[in-house]
Amino acid sequence: MKKILLSAVALLMLFSCQNETTEITQSADAVTKRGCASQEVLAAQMKADPTLALRMNEIEALTQKTMSTARLVNGKVQIPVVVNVLYRTTAENISLAQIQSQIDVLNKDFNAANSDFNSVPALFSGVKANVGISFVLDQVIRKSTTKTSWGTTDTMKKTTYGGLAPTSPTTKLNLWICTIGGGILGYAQFPGGSSSTDGVAIDSKYLGTTGTAIYPYNLGRTATHEVGHWMNLRHIWGDATCGSDLVSDTPTHNTANYGVPAYPHYSTCSGTPVEMTMNYMDYTDDRGMYMFSNGQKSRMAALFVSGGSRASFGI
């Protein structure tokens, strides 16, 4: 298991490092590999705002202190969700049923109520987590547009570019549902960024479990993965070969995994651990991811304590 004793300088280097973009193969209708642009968007935001790394270092320091002292939020956190739908075609103007199916998936995945939670191998049964955070649909806002794709530069969040500004981003999770393009299923803003762009963007073809959702990303796990980023979780391979995700109970991964790897899948990193390919923060197909770890749970919960970067969402 990984150790996460990082100095402030090391953290600054971690958060200032731009990672190489994953090459995505895209067909006319769907991508063949999961593409999450959260890390690339973070790198661009840091380049534009040098103070972001300092804010994230402060968040990381509080997170590590909170985790080490077990001073985590008591009770349940319920997060209101505002869904901003930007559509050009009828298909992009997804139904309320499709939106609600995604809220249902988030509630199951973050509360260990997903039907595949019991599929977690015995090796990881001691660390599989019930995060205990719930979500409720607050409102749906729809806007017609002429744009064919929005990219990953946050234009869907800005009215000056024809998008929709976030609603009450310090107390509500905003989701932007649109065609992103470029083989990207979605991306999230990590804690510490500007409230004017805070939230998660997801391509409408990979939201929820019905309607326009396309296999193998039709079980709502793209949103689970991206909301994990919004709650300060890193990719499980640390966006580097044998990198650190800043969580102690997840095995060190060589790199991202795709599809549904056969278990056990061994890492060639130090100690050759069995990789936790079924973790929501890997890149496997929706049917191949179905757990968070206790360490990830603690990392997420640390955001909601007094002084935490998302304390305004707490109770």
Summary of the structure (lengths in Angstrom):
residues: 315
radius of gyration: 18.1
end to end distance: 32.7
largest distance: 52.7
contacts: 1068
relative contact order: 0.18
helix: 31%
strand: 14%
